[in-house]
Amino acid sequence: MTASPKDVGHSSSLHYPPGNFDEEDSSGNMDLIVDYIDVVNNLDDRQIDDKFEEMLADMNLKEEKKKPLQIYGSAQKKNMLIHFKYVNSQEGRLKFKKPIDYISYLSQPDLTVNKLTECLEDLRISLTNNPLSWVEDFVETGVPKLVSKLSSCYVKDDCYTCPQHECIKCLNAIMNNAVGIRAVFACPAALPAIAECVDPSTPHCMFEAVKVLAATCLVPNGHQKVLDAITISGDPSSGKRFYPIIQGLQNESSESSKVACMQLLNAIISTPDDLDFRLNLRNEIMRIGFSDLIDDLRGTYMEGGMYIQISAFDSSAEDDHEEFMNTFDNVK
């Protein structure tokens, strides 16, 4: 499942820590640091403070040593976070080699947010760079473990957004092959846990979740599993199981997030072969506010990714209307 381009960082974004990376550093380690810099650049001041306190706890400093550091500004705290990450990645990378290393580490009940996030970041790199045999060794026990961590992160406070985000990215990496897809499908809680992350209050997590769900719709037997997951994760009594996706298309969302949400809606509506099923799904989505929203979107996006997705939505609706009218004429 291919990843979409990352959001552009802020103009005040940080770069590599001073000093050069050693030539013996692996490319996976470089990727981990680059991704972490991107994460830090996108944190607000309160999140920076939370991660900084986690770092100080990991450093096991006494209170009198912490106080001078706690008065630093956000820019200084960001630099310290990145340096701390860099040093730990150099010293601790060899800790994880085999799938069982990750599974054992993730099984520890009292991991700090930083430790959990670092492990998940490293796992994602390993899932991407290692051969299929490595992934096969991981998925049977590792997928349920990841899903458990994802669910526990979702119900905790905001400081767990980073590990939640990394859990989804790990599952996305796993589903880049048939072995991983089968393992995710074999875990009943996996797709509902991902669907639960379609939550506009955590936009980065929602962005990753809708990408995974949209791609899964196109996999054999995936469409119904995605529908079931969305239904399970929502409020069945409200009749608005798709409403979080509609919220993701509101004005405050980034364009890349809106494109991903439109891709998911198109995949949900257009994948079934049965015309009545497609019509019912489209009507369900239109009834929860999308009929008004789509007009605004058409007037706003005249080019680019959103324009392509809106055009695909309109074209699919026109084709279904034509097929319905032809069926109706044949009945007469």
C-alpha positions as CSV (number, residue, x, y, z in Angstrom):
1,M,0.0,0.0,0.0
2,T,1.8,3.0,-1.3
3,A,2.2,6.1,0.9
4,S,1.2,9.5,-0.1
5,P,3.6,12.5,-0.1
6,K,4.2,14.0,3.3
7,D,2.8,17.3,4.3
8,V,5.2,20.2,3.8
9,G,6.9,21.2,7.1
10,H,6.8,24.7,8.6
11,S,9.3,27.3,7.4
12,S,11.0,27.2,10.8
13,S,11.6,23.5,10.5
14,L,14.6,21.9,12.0
15,H,17.2,19.9,10.0
16,Y,19.8,17.3,10.8
17,P,21.7,17.5,14.1
18,P,25.1,19.2,13.9
19,G,27.8,16.9,12.6
20,N,27.7,14.4,9.8
21,F,26.1,11.0,9.9
22,D,28.7,8.3,9.9
23,E,29.0,6.5,6.6
24,E,28.4,3.2,8.3
25,D,24.9,4.4,9.4
26,S,22.2,2.3,7.7
27,S,19.8,4.0,5.4
28,G,17.0,2.8,7.7
29,N,18.5,4.7,10.6
30,M,18.8,7.8,8.4
31,D,15.1,7.5,7.5
32,L,14.1,7.1,11.1
33,I,15.9,10.4,12.0
34,V,14.4,12.3,9.0
35,D,10.9,11.1,9.9
36,Y,11.4,12.1,13.6
37,I,12.5,15.6,12.6
38,D,9.3,15.8,10.5
39,V,7.2,14.7,13.5
40,V,8.9,17.2,15.8
41,N,8.4,20.1,13.4
42,N,4.7,19.4,13.3
43,L,4.2,19.4,17.1
44,D,2.6,22.4,18.8
45,D,4.1,24.0,21.9
46,R,2.1,21.9,24.3
47,Q,3.0,18.6,22.6
48,I,6.7,19.7,22.5
49,D,6.5,20.2,26.3
50,D,5.0,16.8,26.8
51,K,7.6,15.1,24.7
52,F,10.3,17.1,26.4
53,E,9.1,15.9,29.8
54,E,9.1,12.3,28.5
55,M,12.7,12.8,27.3
56,L,13.8,14.1,30.7
57,A,12.1,11.1,32.4
58,D,14.0,8.8,30.1
59,M,17.3,10.6,31.0
60,N,16.6,9.8,34.7
61,L,17.6,13.3,35.7
62,K,17.1,14.7,39.2
63,E,14.7,17.5,39.7
64,E,17.4,20.1,40.2
65,K,18.9,19.1,36.9
66,K,15.6,19.2,35.1
67,K,14.6,22.8,36.2
68,P,17.2,24.7,34.0
69,L,16.2,22.6,31.0
70,Q,12.4,23.1,31.5
71,I,12.6,26.8,31.0
72,Y,14.1,26.4,27.5
73,G,12.0,27.8,24.6
74,S,10.3,25.5,22.1
75,A,13.2,25.8,19.5
76,Q,15.8,24.7,22.1
77,K,13.5,21.9,23.2
78,K,13.1,20.7,19.6
79,N,16.9,20.6,19.2
80,M,17.4,18.6,22.3
81,L,14.7,16.2,21.4
82,I,16.3,15.6,18.0
83,H,19.8,15.2,19.5
84,F,18.5,12.8,22.1
85,K,16.7,10.8,19.4
86,Y,19.9,10.7,17.3
87,V,22.1,9.5,20.1
88,N,19.7,6.8,21.2
89,S,19.2,5.6,17.6
90,Q,23.0,5.2,17.3
91,E,23.3,3.4,20.6
92,G,20.2,1.3,20.6
93,R,19.5,0.3,17.0
94,L,21.2,-3.1,17.4
95,K,18.7,-3.9,20.1
96,F,16.2,-5.0,17.5
97,K,17.2,-7.5,14.9
98,K,14.7,-10.3,14.7
99,P,10.9,-10.1,14.7
100,I,10.8,-11.7,18.2
101,D,12.9,-8.8,19.5
102,Y,10.2,-6.3,18.6
103,I,7.4,-8.5,19.8
104,S,9.0,-9.1,23.1
105,Y,9.8,-5.4,23.6
106,L,6.2,-4.4,22.7
107,S,4.9,-6.9,25.2
108,Q,6.3,-4.9,28.0
109,P,3.4,-3.2,29.9
110,D,5.0,0.0,31.1
111,L,6.8,1.4,28.1
112,T,7.1,5.2,28.1
113,V,5.6,7.1,25.1
114,N,9.1,7.8,23.8
115,K,10.3,4.2,24.1
116,L,7.1,2.9,22.5
117,T,7.4,5.4,19.6
118,E,11.0,4.7,19.0
119,C,10.4,0.9,18.8
120,L,7.5,1.4,16.4
121,E,9.5,3.7,14.2
122,D,12.3,1.2,14.1
123,L,9.8,-1.6,13.4
124,R,8.3,0.3,10.4
125,I,11.8,0.7,8.9
126,S,12.5,-3.1,9.4
127,L,9.1,-4.1,7.9
128,T,9.9,-1.9,4.8
129,N,13.5,-2.9,4.3
130,N,13.7,-6.6,5.3
131,P,12.8,-9.5,3.0
132,L,9.4,-11.1,2.9
133,S,10.6,-14.0,5.1
134,W,11.2,-11.5,7.9
135,V,7.7,-10.1,7.6
136,E,6.3,-13.6,7.5
137,D,8.1,-14.4,10.8
138,F,6.6,-11.2,12.4
139,V,3.0,-11.1,11.3
140,E,1.4,-14.0,13.1
141,T,2.2,-12.8,16.6
142,G,3.2,-9.2,15.7
143,V,-0.1,-8.1,14.0
144,P,-2.2,-8.8,17.1
145,K,0.4,-7.1,19.2
146,L,0.4,-4.0,17.0
147,V,-3.4,-3.9,17.0
148,S,-3.5,-4.1,20.8
149,K,-1.0,-1.2,21.0
150,L,-3.0,0.8,18.5
151,S,-6.2,0.4,20.5
152,S,-4.6,1.3,23.8
153,C,-3.0,4.4,22.3
154,Y,-6.4,5.5,20.9
155,V,-8.1,5.6,24.3
156,K,-5.2,7.4,26.1
157,D,-4.4,11.1,26.2
158,D,-2.9,13.2,23.3
159,C,0.7,12.4,24.1
160,Y,0.0,8.9,22.6
161,T,-0.8,10.3,19.2
162,C,2.8,9.7,17.9
163,P,2.8,5.9,18.8
164,Q,-0.8,5.7,17.5
165,H,0.4,7.2,14.2
166,E,3.4,4.8,14.0
167,C,1.2,1.8,14.7
168,I,-1.0,2.6,11.6
169,K,2.1,3.1,9.5
170,C,3.5,-0.2,10.6
171,L,0.2,-1.9,9.6
172,N,0.3,-0.1,6.3
173,A,3.9,-1.4,5.7
174,I,2.7,-5.0,6.6
175,M,-0.1,-4.8,4.1
176,N,2.2,-4.1,1.2
177,N,2.2,-7.8,0.4
178,A,-0.2,-10.7,0.3
179,V,1.3,-12.3,3.4
180,G,0.7,-9.2,5.4
181,I,-2.8,-8.6,4.1
182,R,-3.8,-12.2,5.0
183,A,-2.4,-11.7,8.5
184,V,-4.4,-8.4,9.0
185,F,-7.6,-10.0,7.7
186,A,-7.0,-12.9,10.1
187,C,-7.0,-10.5,13.1
188,P,-10.6,-9.6,13.7
189,A,-9.7,-6.4,15.6
190,A,-7.2,-5.0,13.1
191,L,-9.4,-3.1,10.6
192,P,-11.9,-1.9,13.3
193,A,-8.9,-0.5,15.2
194,I,-7.7,1.3,12.1
195,A,-11.2,2.5,11.3
196,E,-11.5,3.9,14.9
197,C,-8.6,6.2,14.0
198,V,-10.7,7.9,11.4
199,D,-11.0,10.8,13.8
200,P,-10.7,14.4,12.8
201,S,-9.3,15.3,16.2
202,T,-6.1,13.5,15.3
203,P,-5.6,14.5,11.7
204,H,-2.2,12.8,11.1
205,C,-3.6,9.5,12.4
206,M,-6.8,9.9,10.4
207,F,-4.8,10.6,7.2
208,E,-2.9,7.3,7.5
209,A,-6.0,5.4,8.5
210,V,-8.1,6.5,5.5
211,K,-5.2,5.7,3.1
212,V,-5.1,2.1,4.5
213,L,-8.8,1.7,4.4
214,A,-9.1,3.0,0.8
215,A,-6.4,0.7,-0.4
216,T,-8.0,-2.3,1.4
217,C,-11.3,-1.7,-0.3
218,L,-9.6,-2.6,-3.6
219,V,-8.1,-5.9,-2.3
220,P,-10.2,-9.1,-2.9
221,N,-12.7,-9.4,0.0
222,G,-11.4,-6.2,1.4
223,H,-14.4,-3.9,0.6
224,Q,-16.9,-5.7,2.9
225,K,-14.3,-6.0,5.6
226,V,-13.7,-2.2,5.5
227,L,-17.5,-1.6,5.6
228,D,-17.8,-3.9,8.6
229,A,-14.9,-2.2,10.3
230,I,-16.3,1.3,9.8
231,T,-19.7,0.1,11.2
232,I,-18.1,-1.6,14.2
233,S,-16.0,1.4,15.1
234,G,-18.8,3.9,14.8
235,D,-22.2,4.4,16.5
236,P,-24.5,1.8,14.9
237,S,-27.6,3.6,16.3
238,S,-26.8,6.9,14.7
239,G,-26.9,5.8,11.1
240,K,-23.9,8.0,10.4
241,R,-21.1,5.5,10.2
242,F,-19.4,7.5,7.4
243,Y,-19.7,10.9,9.1
244,P,-16.1,11.1,10.4
245,I,-15.0,10.8,6.7
246,I,-17.3,13.7,5.8
247,Q,-15.8,15.7,8.7
248,G,-12.4,15.1,7.2
249,L,-13.5,17.0,4.1
250,Q,-14.3,20.1,6.0
251,N,-12.4,23.4,5.5
252,E,-10.1,23.0,8.4
253,S,-8.6,19.8,7.0
254,S,-5.4,19.9,4.8
255,E,-5.9,19.3,1.1
256,S,-3.9,16.1,1.3
257,S,-6.3,14.8,4.0
258,K,-9.3,15.8,1.9
259,V,-7.9,13.9,-1.1
260,A,-7.4,10.8,1.0
261,C,-11.0,11.1,2.4
262,M,-12.4,11.4,-1.2
263,Q,-10.3,8.4,-2.3
264,L,-11.9,6.4,0.5
265,L,-15.4,7.5,-0.3
266,N,-14.9,6.7,-4.0
267,A,-13.5,3.3,-3.1
268,I,-16.4,2.5,-0.8
269,I,-19.0,3.5,-3.4
270,S,-17.5,2.3,-6.7
271,T,-15.9,-1.0,-5.7
272,P,-19.1,-3.2,-5.5
273,D,-20.3,-4.9,-8.7
274,D,-24.0,-4.7,-7.6
275,L,-25.7,-1.5,-8.8
276,D,-28.3,-1.4,-5.9
277,F,-25.5,-1.8,-3.4
278,R,-23.6,1.2,-5.0
279,L,-26.7,3.3,-5.1
280,N,-27.5,2.6,-1.4
281,L,-24.0,3.4,-0.3
282,R,-24.0,6.7,-2.3
283,N,-27.4,7.7,-0.9
284,E,-26.3,6.9,2.7
285,I,-23.3,9.2,2.3
286,M,-25.3,11.9,0.6
287,R,-27.9,12.0,3.4
288,I,-25.3,12.8,6.1
289,G,-24.3,16.1,4.7
290,F,-22.2,15.3,1.7
291,S,-24.8,16.5,-0.8
292,D,-24.2,20.1,0.4
293,L,-20.5,19.7,0.9
294,I,-19.8,18.3,-2.6
295,D,-21.1,21.5,-4.2
296,D,-18.7,23.6,-2.2
297,L,-15.8,21.2,-3.1
298,R,-16.6,21.4,-6.8
299,G,-16.4,25.2,-6.6
300,T,-13.2,25.2,-4.6
301,Y,-11.0,22.7,-6.4
302,M,-10.7,23.2,-10.1
303,E,-7.4,21.2,-10.5
304,G,-5.1,18.8,-8.7
305,G,-5.8,15.7,-6.6
306,M,-9.1,16.9,-5.2
307,Y,-10.4,17.8,-8.7
308,I,-9.5,14.3,-9.9
309,Q,-11.3,12.6,-7.0
310,I,-14.4,14.8,-7.3
311,S,-14.5,14.1,-11.0
312,A,-14.3,10.4,-10.3
313,F,-17.2,10.7,-7.8
314,D,-19.3,12.6,-10.4
315,S,-18.5,10.2,-13.2
316,S,-19.3,7.2,-11.1
317,A,-22.7,8.7,-10.1
318,E,-23.5,9.5,-13.8
319,D,-22.6,5.9,-14.9
320,D,-24.8,4.4,-12.1
321,H,-27.7,6.7,-13.0
322,E,-27.4,5.7,-16.7
323,E,-27.3,2.0,-15.7
324,F,-30.3,2.4,-13.5
325,M,-32.3,4.1,-16.2
326,N,-31.4,1.5,-18.7
327,T,-32.5,-1.2,-16.2
328,F,-35.7,0.6,-15.6
329,D,-36.4,0.9,-19.3
330,N,-35.8,-2.8,-19.8
331,V,-38.3,-3.6,-17.1
332,K,-41.0,-1.5,-18.8
